[in-house]
């Protein structure tokens, strides 16, 4: 639970936003990223990070659409407008990506990699984890 809460806290900037900032329609790092399924012009911006885990890319939106039975391809903003959906999708992403395995081993590096695909703001993630453990354990 501590790893889950701390990662969501970092990804959503302290639970303050469900939309990734710093991404614009003209120039963004997700445009035409085939690994994310962004194959059409505008996909990078349209399917930018949303929700508590900042789900990113046409591929992830499409797969999650099937699971939650909502058309997130046509309405990606649902992930940032519905807090319950955002939390549900975060739990689904966590489960489908087997993140409990490294979390149960207290492996913050691996948890972060599976959430972020890298180690963006890793020191902050560790601090949020420390705080979660102090509050819950």
Buried (B, 14 or more C-beta within 10 A) or exposed (E): EBBBBBBBBBBBBEEEBBBBEEBEEEEBEBBEBEEBBBEEEEBBBBBBBBBBBBBBBBBBBBBBBEEBEBEBEEEBEBBBEBEEBBBBBBEBBBEEEEBEEBBEEEBBEBBBBBBBEEEEBBEBBBBBBEBBBEEEE
